[in-house]
């Protein structure tokens, strides 16, 4: 997921802070997810997919 998250975020011209605000999650969470240090909860993955305007499978594909 880490590669997809970063690629999707960058394709949309969003900073980590902007995505965090849009998804209503902590910016540190975005950093941890993109670096592969943590995996998202189902709830967080859904929020991120909505914020990025993609379906959940697109976000979590490796």
Rosetta blueprint (number, residue, H / E / L):
1 X L
2 X H
3 X H
4 X H
5 X H
6 X H
7 X H
8 X H
9 X H
10 X H
11 X H
12 X L
13 X L
14 X L
15 X L
16 X H
17 X H
18 X H
19 X H
20 X H
21 X H
22 X H
23 X H
24 X L
25 X L
26 X L
27 X H
28 X H
29 X H
30 X H
31 X H
32 X H
33 X H
34 X H
35 X H
36 X L
37 X L
38 X L
39 X L
40 X L
41 X L
42 X H
43 X H
44 X H
45 X H
46 X H
47 X H
48 X H
49 X H
50 X H
51 X H
52 X H
53 X L
54 X L
55 X L
56 X H
57 X H
58 X H
59 X H
60 X H
61 X L
62 X L
